[in-house]
C-alpha cells in the first residue's frame, strides 16, 4: 500500500488524502479486474486446444469435462472413475492440474 500511496502522491501532489485513497482503490480494482479477466480466459480454454491426446479429451468430454475450468474442478477420485483412464493418465492430469494452479493461475 505504501508503494501506491507514494506513487499517487508523486502523481497528484498535495491533494487530499481522500482523493489519493480513492485513486489507489481505483488502481487496485483495475488490477484485480484485469487479473480476473486473465484467469477467466485461461479457464475457458478447451482441453482439445491444449495438446492432450484425442483419447483423453474424448474420455473427459464423455463426462462433461470440456474446458480447463471443468478439469480443475475434478478430484483424483472423479478422474479415476472415468472410463478409459488408468492410473498413469490420472497421475498425468493431476500433475498438470497442480502446475496450472501454481504457475498459470497465480
C-alpha positions as CSV (number, residue, x, y, z in Angstrom):
1,X,0.0,0.0,0.0
2,X,2.9,2.4,0.7
3,X,4.1,2.0,-2.9
4,X,0.6,3.0,-4.2
5,X,0.5,5.9,-1.8
6,X,3.9,7.2,-2.8
7,X,3.1,6.9,-6.5
8,X,-0.2,8.7,-6.1
9,X,1.4,11.4,-4.1
10,X,4.0,11.9,-6.8
11,X,1.3,12.0,-9.5
12,X,-1.3,14.1,-7.7
13,X,0.8,16.3,-5.4
14,X,-0.9,17.7,-2.3
15,X,-4.5,16.7,-3.0
16,X,-6.4,15.5,0.0
17,X,-5.8,12.1,1.4
18,X,-9.3,11.0,0.5
19,X,-8.6,11.7,-3.2
20,X,-5.4,9.8,-3.0
21,X,-7.1,6.8,-1.4
22,X,-9.8,6.9,-4.0
23,X,-7.3,6.8,-6.7
24,X,-5.4,4.0,-5.1
25,X,-8.5,2.0,-4.7
26,X,-9.4,2.5,-8.3
27,X,-6.0,1.3,-9.5
28,X,-6.2,-1.8,-7.3
29,X,-9.7,-2.6,-8.6
30,X,-8.4,-2.2,-12.2
31,X,-5.5,-4.6,-11.4
32,X,-7.8,-7.1,-9.8
33,X,-10.3,-6.9,-12.7
34,X,-7.5,-7.4,-15.3
35,X,-6.2,-10.4,-13.3
36,X,-9.7,-11.9,-13.0
37,X,-10.2,-11.5,-16.8
38,X,-6.9,-13.3,-17.5
39,X,-7.9,-16.2,-15.2
40,X,-11.3,-16.5,-16.8
41,X,-9.8,-16.5,-20.2
42,X,-7.4,-19.3,-19.2
43,X,-10.2,-21.4,-17.6
44,X,-12.3,-21.2,-20.7
45,X,-9.7,-22.9,-23.0
46,X,-11.0,-26.1,-24.4
47,X,-8.9,-29.1,-23.5
48,X,-8.9,-30.2,-27.2
49,X,-6.8,-27.0,-27.8
50,X,-4.2,-27.7,-25.1
51,X,-2.4,-30.6,-26.7
52,X,-3.9,-33.5,-24.9
53,X,-4.4,-36.8,-26.7
54,X,-7.6,-37.3,-28.6
55,X,-8.5,-40.4,-26.5
56,X,-8.0,-38.4,-23.2
57,X,-10.0,-35.5,-24.5
58,X,-12.9,-37.7,-25.6
59,X,-12.9,-39.6,-22.3
60,X,-13.1,-36.3,-20.4
61,X,-15.8,-34.9,-22.8
62,X,-17.9,-38.0,-22.2
63,X,-18.1,-36.9,-18.5
64,X,-18.8,-33.3,-19.4
65,X,-15.2,-32.1,-18.8
66,X,-14.5,-29.9,-21.8
67,X,-12.6,-26.8,-20.6
68,X,-9.6,-26.2,-18.3
69,X,-12.0,-24.9,-15.7
70,X,-14.0,-28.1,-15.8
71,X,-10.8,-30.1,-15.4
72,X,-9.7,-28.1,-12.4
73,X,-12.9,-28.9,-10.6
74,X,-12.1,-32.6,-10.6
75,X,-10.5,-34.7,-7.9
76,X,-8.3,-37.8,-8.1
77,X,-11.3,-39.9,-7.3
78,X,-13.5,-38.4,-10.0
79,X,-10.7,-38.8,-12.6
80,X,-10.2,-42.4,-11.5
81,X,-13.8,-43.2,-12.3
82,X,-13.6,-42.0,-15.9
83,X,-13.9,-45.0,-18.3
84,X,-10.6,-45.3,-20.3
85,X,-8.4,-43.6,-17.7
86,X,-5.7,-45.7,-16.0
87,X,-3.5,-44.7,-13.1
88,X,-0.9,-43.1,-15.3
89,X,-3.4,-40.9,-17.1
90,X,-4.9,-39.9,-13.8
91,X,-1.5,-39.1,-12.4
92,X,-0.6,-37.1,-15.5
93,X,-3.8,-35.0,-15.3
94,X,-3.3,-34.4,-11.5
95,X,0.3,-33.2,-12.2
96,X,-0.9,-30.9,-14.9
97,X,-3.7,-29.5,-12.7
98,X,-1.2,-28.7,-9.9
99,X,1.1,-27.0,-12.4
100,X,-1.8,-24.9,-13.8
101,X,-2.9,-23.9,-10.3
102,X,0.6,-23.0,-9.2
103,X,2.1,-21.4,-12.3
104,X,-0.6,-20.3,-14.7
105,X,-3.4,-19.0,-12.4
106,X,-1.4,-17.4,-9.7
